Amino acid sequence: MWLLILEALAALALLGGAVWWTMFSGRRRDEEPDDEDPPAR
């Protein structure tokens, strides 16, 4: 039984890490956006 709980906690930790990575690993708020791409039509 404890093995199932441990596995569930590991899965939640991986999910939380993936969410944290996608939310906080991008461009900083104070950085200006790149002007290399032309605007979309």
C-alpha positions as CSV (number, residue, x, y, z in Angstrom):
1,M,0.0,0.0,0.0
2,W,2.8,2.4,0.9
3,L,4.4,1.8,-2.5
4,L,1.2,3.1,-4.3
5,I,1.2,6.2,-2.1
6,L,4.9,6.7,-2.9
7,E,4.3,6.3,-6.6
8,A,1.4,8.7,-6.5
9,L,3.5,11.3,-4.7
10,A,6.3,10.9,-7.2
11,A,3.8,11.4,-10.1
12,L,2.4,14.5,-8.4
13,A,6.0,15.8,-7.9
14,L,6.7,15.3,-11.6
15,L,3.5,17.0,-12.6
16,G,4.2,20.0,-10.3
17,G,7.7,20.3,-11.6
18,A,6.5,20.3,-15.2
19,V,3.9,23.0,-14.4
20,W,6.4,25.1,-12.6
21,W,8.9,24.7,-15.4
22,T,6.4,25.8,-18.1
23,M,5.2,28.7,-16.0
24,F,8.4,30.2,-14.8
25,S,11.1,29.3,-17.3
26,G,10.1,31.8,-20.1
27,R,11.1,35.4,-20.7
28,R,11.3,37.7,-17.8
29,R,8.6,40.3,-17.4
30,D,11.1,43.2,-17.6
31,E,12.6,42.0,-20.9
32,E,11.4,43.6,-24.1
33,P,9.9,41.3,-26.8
34,D,12.0,40.5,-29.9
35,D,11.0,42.5,-33.0
36,E,12.5,40.0,-35.4
37,D,9.3,38.4,-36.4
38,P,6.9,40.3,-38.6
39,P,3.4,40.8,-37.2
40,A,0.8,38.2,-38.0
41,R,-2.0,39.0,-40.4
